[in-house]
């Protein structure tokens, strides 16, 4: 496999996670993309804000390529967890466009540098902060797919929409009766296992 093939593979999986995450916002009103849906406050637009910062940091700052994007939620002294939610004055458009600019910037880093290029993660301990570009890209892919999975579950809880993207929900059927029967069967199985434990 050539370096360009490896980069193409990495880019494919990174872009598929990016697209899946943004797709989860489509068709939802402002309230729904911002509202906390877990006890820790996980919300759709906050996930997008978070991964934008992840890309700019790991695929920019780590390799001496600061983007210049203002990310006050990551500054020293910022409120804890500030990158995981969106303030009322930060619009959906602003966060989505920030994420898209992060893509362009991260992709430029991947294109410009060899996969074995060494970078230093500024927020890691100095004796353990060296990573290759390959490692950093894999880390960003894993993080983005993880959060796209979170978004998939949040969206399913809101309106039942599931899947990677339009036309690819990866589900065996769209029959609501089948799903209700399936869910009831799983509930009965869980109850039975709980009684037998």
N, C-alpha and C positions, 0 to 999 in steps of 0.2 A: 504494500500500500504506500502510495506517495504521500508526502506532507500535505499536498493540496487535496488529496482524497480524504485524509484524516480531518483536515479543516472543514471540508464539505460535509462530512458526517456530523461533526460537532455542531456546525452551523444549522444543519437540518433539524437536529433535536432541540437546539436552543430556540430556533424560530418557531417550531411547533408548540413549544411550551408558552412562548410569548403570545402567539395567536390564540391559543386556548384560553389563556388568562383574560385577555381583552374581550374575547367573545362572551365571557360570563357577564359582562356589563351591558351587553346589547339588549335593548328593549325595556330596561328597568328604569324606573323614575329615580330621581336624585336621592330620595330618602332610602330606598332599598339598597342602593350601592354603598351607602355610608353606614347603615344601621348595624350595631353590634349584634351578632348572631350566636356568639358563644360567651361563656362566662368571662373569658379573657378579652372580649371585645373584637374578635376577628370579624372583619368586614371586607367586602369586595374591593372597593376603591383603595382602602388602606393596603391591601396586598399588592396592588399595582404600584403604589407609592414606594413600598418597601423594596420591591424587586428593581425598580428604577435605580434606587440608591445602591443596591447590591451590584448591578452591572457597572455603574459609573465607578464604584470603589474598586472592585476586584479586577475589572478589565480596563481601568484607567489609572487611578492613583497607584495601584500596586506596581504598575510598570512605568512609573514616572511620567504619566500622561494625564495630569489632572484636566478635567473637562471644563472647568470654569463655571459649571452650573451651580447656582446657589442652592444649597441643601441645608437650610438652617436647622432642620430637625435632626441632623447628624453632628452638629457643632458640639464642642465641649460645653457642658452645662445645659444642653437641651433637655427638655423633659424626657424621662424614661419612656420608651416605647413610642416616641413621637413620630417615628417613621411608619407606624402601623395603622394610622388613622389620618383622616383628611379634615382640616379645619373648614369651617363654613366659608371662609374667604378663598380657599383653594378650590377652583372649579374642576369639574370632571375633565373638561377640555385641557386645562393646564396640566393635570396629572397624566392624562393619556399622552399628550404631546411631549411631556418630559420623558415619559417612558420610551416613546418612539425616538426621541433624540438620543437617549441612552443606547438604544439598539444601534443606531448609526455609529455612535462613538465606540461602543464595544466591538462592533464588526470591523471598524477601522483598525483597532488594536490587533484583532485576530489576523486580519489581512496583512498588516505591516510587520508583524514579528513572527519569528520561528516558534514552533510549539515548545522547544526546549529553552526558550528565553527565560532567564531567572528574574523574578520580581520580588519585591519586599512588601508584605502586607503591613501597612503602617500601624494598625491597631492590634497586631499580635505581638507577643513578647519578642524582643530583638534577637534572642538566641534561637528562635523557632519561626522566624517570619519569612523565610525564603520559600518561594513556590515557582514552579514552571508555569508558563502560559497554559500548557495543556491541563495542568492541575487546576488552575484558576477557572478555565472554561468549564471543565467537568463539574467543579463546585457550583458554578452559576447555573448550569443546566439542572443539576440535582435540586438546587434551591428553588428554581423557577417551576420545575415540574411538581415539586412538593406543594408549592403554593397554588399552582393550577388545580391540583387535587383538592386542596382546601376549598378553592372557589367553586369547584364542581359540586361538592357536597352542600355548600352554602346555597348555591343556586337551586339545587334539587329541593332543598328544604323550603325555599321561597315559592317556587312555581312548578316544580317537577322537571325543569329542563336539565338534561344531562348530556355528557359526551365531550369529545375533544373539539369538535367544530361543527358548523352547519353541515348536515348530510353525513356525519360520521359520529353517531352517538354510541356505537359499539354495544348496543343493547340487543338482546335476542328478540324482543317484540316491543311494540308500542301499545299493546292491548291493556287498558287499565284493569280489567277484570283478572287477567293473568297475573299482573303484578300484585293485586290485592290478595289473590290466592297464594301466591309465592310468599308474600310477607307474612300472611297468617300461618302458613306452614312453618316458616322460620321461627315465629313466635312460639308455636306449639312445641317445636323441637327444643328451643331454648328452655322453656318451662319444664319439659320432661328431663332434660339434662340437669337442670337445677335441682329438681326433686331427687334425682338419683345420686347427686354428688354428696 
